[in-house]
Amino acid sequence: MTTRLLALDALPRQNSTQVKNKWGDLVRQVRSAGSLAITHHSNVELVVLTAEVYQALLDTAQRQVSTPQAQIDELGKQFQERLAVLQHPTAPRRFANVMAAKGRAKKAPIAGKTY
């Protein structure tokens, strides 16, 4: 179950004195809403989250970090594969053959019967 995160201004609020004096009420409100903004002199100072919301945020952050790394790993793998082809012992000879052909093909291309 994923909890939709609200904008900071849209979070339910309690001032710090209420939090201090009525901890049980705060816990119930956080469980109900998923998160709660704690204010001090009408300014949001803290946001209290349920463990579920915190874990969802953590999972999202980890996916954001791991996705680029997976892409980098895949590109590195492709680079190593191409480099291996270029470092193959027959690569210099194959390259020399391509350059010597000067754009001429050994066989005429086949365009198909209907062409």
MODELLER restraints for C-alpha pairs under 7 A, 6 or more apart:
rsr = mdl.restraints
at = mdl.atoms
rsr.add(forms.Gaussian(group=physical.xy_distance, feature=features.Distance(at['CA:3:A'], at['CA:34:A']), mean=6.87, stdev=0.5))
rsr.add(forms.Gaussian(group=physical.xy_distance, feature=features.Distance(at['CA:3:A'], at['CA:53:A']), mean=6.32, stdev=0.5))
rsr.add(forms.Gaussian(group=physical.xy_distance, feature=features.Distance(at['CA:11:A'], at['CA:35:A']), mean=6.99, stdev=0.5))
rsr.add(forms.Gaussian(group=physical.xy_distance, feature=features.Distance(at['CA:11:A'], at['CA:36:A']), mean=5.73, stdev=0.5))
rsr.add(forms.Gaussian(group=physical.xy_distance, feature=features.Distance(at['CA:11:A'], at['CA:37:A']), mean=5.78, stdev=0.5))
rsr.add(forms.Gaussian(group=physical.xy_distance, feature=features.Distance(at['CA:12:A'], at['CA:36:A']), mean=5.30, stdev=0.5))
rsr.add(forms.Gaussian(group=physical.xy_distance, feature=features.Distance(at['CA:12:A'], at['CA:37:A']), mean=6.03, stdev=0.5))
rsr.add(forms.Gaussian(group=physical.xy_distance, feature=features.Distance(at['CA:13:A'], at['CA:36:A']), mean=5.83, stdev=0.5))
rsr.add(forms.Gaussian(group=physical.xy_distance, feature=features.Distance(at['CA:13:A'], at['CA:37:A']), mean=4.78, stdev=0.5))
rsr.add(forms.Gaussian(group=physical.xy_distance, feature=features.Distance(at['CA:13:A'], at['CA:38:A']), mean=5.72, stdev=0.5))
rsr.add(forms.Gaussian(group=physical.xy_distance, feature=features.Distance(at['CA:13:A'], at['CA:39:A']), mean=6.71, stdev=0.5))
rsr.add(forms.Gaussian(group=physical.xy_distance, feature=features.Distance(at['CA:14:A'], at['CA:37:A']), mean=6.62, stdev=0.5))
rsr.add(forms.Gaussian(group=physical.xy_distance, feature=features.Distance(at['CA:14:A'], at['CA:38:A']), mean=5.17, stdev=0.5))
rsr.add(forms.Gaussian(group=physical.xy_distance, feature=features.Distance(at['CA:14:A'], at['CA:39:A']), mean=6.05, stdev=0.5))
rsr.add(forms.Gaussian(group=physical.xy_distance, feature=features.Distance(at['CA:15:A'], at['CA:38:A']), mean=5.53, stdev=0.5))
rsr.add(forms.Gaussian(group=physical.xy_distance, feature=features.Distance(at['CA:15:A'], at['CA:39:A']), mean=4.55, stdev=0.5))
rsr.add(forms.Gaussian(group=physical.xy_distance, feature=features.Distance(at['CA:15:A'], at['CA:40:A']), mean=5.70, stdev=0.5))
rsr.add(forms.Gaussian(group=physical.xy_distance, feature=features.Distance(at['CA:16:A'], at['CA:38:A']), mean=6.11, stdev=0.5))
rsr.add(forms.Gaussian(group=physical.xy_distance, feature=features.Distance(at['CA:16:A'], at['CA:39:A']), mean=5.97, stdev=0.5))
rsr.add(forms.Gaussian(group=physical.xy_distance, feature=features.Distance(at['CA:16:A'], at['CA:40:A']), mean=5.79, stdev=0.5))
rsr.add(forms.Gaussian(group=physical.xy_distance, feature=features.Distance(at['CA:19:A'], at['CA:26:A']), mean=6.22, stdev=0.5))
rsr.add(forms.Gaussian(group=physical.xy_distance, feature=features.Distance(at['CA:30:A'], at['CA:36:A']), mean=5.65, stdev=0.5))
rsr.add(forms.Gaussian(group=physical.xy_distance, feature=features.Distance(at['CA:30:A'], at['CA:49:A']), mean=6.61, stdev=0.5))
rsr.add(forms.Gaussian(group=physical.xy_distance, feature=features.Distance(at['CA:30:A'], at['CA:50:A']), mean=6.43, stdev=0.5))
rsr.add(forms.Gaussian(group=physical.xy_distance, feature=features.Distance(at['CA:31:A'], at['CA:50:A']), mean=6.30, stdev=0.5))
rsr.add(forms.Gaussian(group=physical.xy_distance, feature=features.Distance(at['CA:34:A'], at['CA:49:A']), mean=5.99, stdev=0.5))
rsr.add(forms.Gaussian(group=physical.xy_distance, feature=features.Distance(at['CA:34:A'], at['CA:50:A']), mean=5.58, stdev=0.5))
rsr.add(forms.Gaussian(group=physical.xy_distance, feature=features.Distance(at['CA:34:A'], at['CA:53:A']), mean=6.52, stdev=0.5))
rsr.add(forms.Gaussian(group=physical.xy_distance, feature=features.Distance(at['CA:35:A'], at['CA:47:A']), mean=6.66, stdev=0.5))
rsr.add(forms.Gaussian(group=physical.xy_distance, feature=features.Distance(at['CA:35:A'], at['CA:48:A']), mean=5.41, stdev=0.5))
rsr.add(forms.Gaussian(group=physical.xy_distance, feature=features.Distance(at['CA:35:A'], at['CA:49:A']), mean=4.36, stdev=0.5))
rsr.add(forms.Gaussian(group=physical.xy_distance, feature=features.Distance(at['CA:35:A'], at['CA:50:A']), mean=6.33, stdev=0.5))
rsr.add(forms.Gaussian(group=physical.xy_distance, feature=features.Distance(at['CA:36:A'], at['CA:47:A']), mean=5.50, stdev=0.5))
rsr.add(forms.Gaussian(group=physical.xy_distance, feature=features.Distance(at['CA:36:A'], at['CA:48:A']), mean=5.18, stdev=0.5))
rsr.add(forms.Gaussian(group=physical.xy_distance, feature=features.Distance(at['CA:36:A'], at['CA:49:A']), mean=6.67, stdev=0.5))
rsr.add(forms.Gaussian(group=physical.xy_distance, feature=features.Distance(at['CA:37:A'], at['CA:44:A']), mean=6.15, stdev=0.5))
rsr.add(forms.Gaussian(group=physical.xy_distance, feature=features.Distance(at['CA:37:A'], at['CA:46:A']), mean=5.84, stdev=0.5))
rsr.add(forms.Gaussian(group=physical.xy_distance, feature=features.Distance(at['CA:37:A'], at['CA:47:A']), mean=4.40, stdev=0.5))
rsr.add(forms.Gaussian(group=physical.xy_distance, feature=features.Distance(at['CA:37:A'], at['CA:48:A']), mean=6.40, stdev=0.5))
rsr.add(forms.Gaussian(group=physical.xy_distance, feature=features.Distance(at['CA:38:A'], at['CA:44:A']), mean=5.73, stdev=0.5))
rsr.add(forms.Gaussian(group=physical.xy_distance, feature=features.Distance(at['CA:38:A'], at['CA:45:A']), mean=5.85, stdev=0.5))
rsr.add(forms.Gaussian(group=physical.xy_distance, feature=features.Distance(at['CA:38:A'], at['CA:46:A']), mean=5.04, stdev=0.5))
rsr.add(forms.Gaussian(group=physical.xy_distance, feature=features.Distance(at['CA:38:A'], at['CA:47:A']), mean=5.89, stdev=0.5))
rsr.add(forms.Gaussian(group=physical.xy_distance, feature=features.Distance(at['CA:39:A'], at['CA:45:A']), mean=5.37, stdev=0.5))
rsr.add(forms.Gaussian(group=physical.xy_distance, feature=features.Distance(at['CA:39:A'], at['CA:46:A']), mean=6.98, stdev=0.5))
